[in-house]
Amino acid sequence: MITGGQLRAARSLLGWNQDALAENSAVAVSTVRRMEASSGPVRGYSENVWKVQRALEDAGIEFIDENDSGGVGVRLKDRVPR
């Protein structure tokens, strides 16, 4: 489950504002705002959460789950030259 902090960090890595994330994920800007305001796991309809996560992943974001070596986070995937 992704967190509001991960969404904000992912957007920042891509240089996107909330409008760009909403447009790329086909959800309302108010939905993005509400998701990002979550202090823990993102709240919302599962379909909307999936759309937002998928849009960020398609743009090159990798979500990192909490594990023994650290907490949750995000990073840009290595890009393969075309």
C-alpha positions in Angstrom: 0.0 0.0 0.0 1.4 3.4 -1.0 1.4 6.4 1.3 0.6 10.1 0.8 4.2 10.9 1.4 5.3 8.5 -1.4 2.8 10.2 -3.8 4.2 13.6 -3.0 7.8 12.4 -3.3 7.1 10.6 -6.6 5.5 13.7 -8.0 8.4 15.8 -7.0 10.9 13.4 -8.7 9.0 13.7 -11.9 8.6 17.5 -11.6 4.8 17.1 -11.8 2.2 19.2 -9.9 -1.1 17.8 -8.7 -2.8 18.8 -11.9 -0.3 16.8 -14.0 -0.7 13.8 -11.8 -4.5 14.0 -12.1 -4.3 14.4 -15.8 -1.9 11.5 -16.3 -4.0 9.2 -14.1 -7.4 10.3 -15.2 -8.6 11.1 -11.7 -9.8 14.5 -10.3 -7.4 16.9 -8.8 -9.4 16.8 -5.6 -8.8 13.0 -5.5 -5.1 13.5 -5.8 -5.1 16.2 -3.0 -7.1 13.9 -0.7 -4.8 10.9 -1.4 -1.7 13.0 -0.7 -3.1 14.3 2.5 -3.2 10.8 4.0 -0.7 10.5 6.8 -0.4 6.8 6.3 -1.6 4.5 3.5 -3.5 6.3 0.8 -7.2 6.3 1.3 -9.7 6.2 -1.6 -11.4 4.0 -4.0 -9.1 1.2 -4.9 -9.6 1.9 -8.7 -8.4 5.5 -8.2 -5.4 4.5 -6.1 -4.4 2.0 -8.8 -4.8 4.6 -11.6 -2.5 7.1 -9.7 0.1 4.4 -8.8 0.1 3.1 -12.4 0.5 6.6 -13.9 3.5 7.2 -11.7 5.0 3.8 -12.4 4.5 4.3 -16.1 6.5 7.5 -15.8 9.4 5.7 -14.2 8.7 5.7 -10.5 9.4 2.6 -8.4 7.7 2.4 -5.0 9.8 1.0 -2.2 8.1 -0.9 0.6 9.3 -0.8 4.2 11.8 -3.6 5.0 14.7 -4.5 7.3 17.0 -1.9 5.7 14.6 1.1 5.8 11.2 2.7 5.5 9.0 3.3 2.6 10.2 5.5 -0.3 10.3 6.1 -4.0 13.0 6.2 -6.7 13.3 6.6 -10.4 13.9 3.4 -12.3 17.0 3.2 -14.4 16.2 4.3 -17.9 17.1 2.2 -20.8 18.3 4.2 -23.8 16.1 3.8 -26.9 
